[in-house]
């Protein structure tokens, strides 16, 4: 569990809303631990995209995500990452 907590210190979660037509552009920018989680929203033209990534790259990544069509971007800390 200590290893999981130490690993989490270097990672953050990102959630964002993406129009379906922009999904490929947004996903091509993301480097998730495996692949992003993509969920349907109540509006059928929009999706929720969630990833876990290195905190050190997020600051530079967010402007690119915005240009690709991501909106409502939320960055949140992690307490544990259990591989």
Secondary structure, 3 states (H helix, E strand, C coil): CHHHHHHHCCEEEEEEEEEHHHHHHHHHHCCCCCCCEEEECCCCCEEEEEEEEEHHHHHHHHHHHHHHCCEEEEEEECCCCCC
